[in-house]
Amino acid sequence: INAMEGAIASIDAYASLFPIDTDNISDIDKNTLVLTMSEALKIEIMRDIAKTINSIYTLPEFVGEDGDVVEPYGGTLAEYEACFTELARLVKKTVYKINEK
C-alpha cells in the first residue's frame, strides 16, 4: 500500500487487506463503534453485519455533520491532501466527542 508521506493509506486499501470476515466476527460486538468514510460503506457494513453492531456511523455523521469524506483514490496529490486534512479534522472532533462521555 502506498500513501502520501506521513499520512495513512486509503481506507479501501486497508479494507482490502483486512476484510471483515462475516462468518467470524468475534472481535466485533454490540459495543463496537464502527465509523466509515461514506454512507455507501456504512450501508454495506450494515447489510453484512448489522445484527452484531448497534453503532455504525459515517465519520461526519458521528460528529454531527452531513456528507461523506470523499475518497481520493486515483486523484491528484491535492485531493489526497484535502482528504487527509478532512479526516484529521473529523478524527479530532471524534476524539473530543468520545472523551466527553
HUVEN-V25546 format. One record per residue. RES is the residue in one letter. OMEGA is omega in radians with two decimals (none if undefined). NEAR is the number of other ideal C-beta (glycine too) atoms within 12 Angstrom. D_FIRST is the distance of its C-alpha to the first C-alpha in whole Angstrom. Layout:
res = <RES RES>
omega = <OMEGA OMEGA>
near = <NEAR NEAR>
d_first = <D_FIRST D_FIRST>
This chain:
res = <I N A M E G A I A S I D A Y A S L F P I D T D N I S D I D K N T L V L T M S E A L K I E I M R D I A K T I N S I Y T L P E F V G E D G D V V E P Y G G T L A E Y E A C F T E L A R L V K K T V Y K I N E K>
omega = <3.07 3.10 3.07 -3.11 3.13 -3.11 3.13 3.09 3.11 3.06 3.11 3.11 3.09 -3.13 3.12 3.09 -3.07 -3.11 3.08 3.09 -3.05 3.07 -3.10 -3.07 -3.06 3.13 -3.11 3.10 -3.08 3.13 -3.11 3.05 3.12 3.12 -3.14 3.09 -3.03 3.07 -3.14 3.12 3.08 -3.14 3.12 3.13 3.12 3.14 -3.04 -3.02 -3.08 -3.12 -3.07 -2.99 3.07 -2.99 3.07 -3.12 2.85 3.13 3.09 -3.13 -3.10 -3.12 3.04 3.13 3.10 3.01 3.14 2.93 -3.08 3.10 -3.06 -3.05 3.12 -3.10 -3.13 3.07 3.13 3.12 3.07 3.12 3.11 3.10 3.11 -3.14 3.13 3.11 3.14 3.13 -3.12 3.10 3.10 3.10 3.11 3.12 3.11 -3.13 -3.13 -3.12 3.08 -3.07 none>
near = <16 11 20 22 11 10 21 21 24 28 32 24 19 16 22 13 12 13 17 27 13 18 10 11 20 12 14 23 15 15 11 20 20 32 30 31 34 25 20 18 28 28 17 22 32 23 15 22 27 20 15 24 26 16 22 29 30 32 36 26 26 26 25 15 18 12 16 25 37 24 24 28 22 13 16 12 15 12 19 26 19 20 33 27 19 26 33 19 19 29 22 16 22 26 17 15 20 16 9 9 8>
d_first = <0 4 7 10 12 13 12 9 7 8 11 11 7 8 11 10 9 12 15 18 21 24 26 25 24 26 24 25 29 31 30 26 25 22 21 19 18 21 24 23 20 23 25 23 23 26 27 25 26 29 31 29 28 31 29 26 26 23 23 25 28 28 29 31 30 29 27 23 20 19 15 14 12 13 16 17 16 19 18 14 17 19 17 16 20 21 18 20 23 23 22 24 27 26 26 30 30 30 32 35 35>
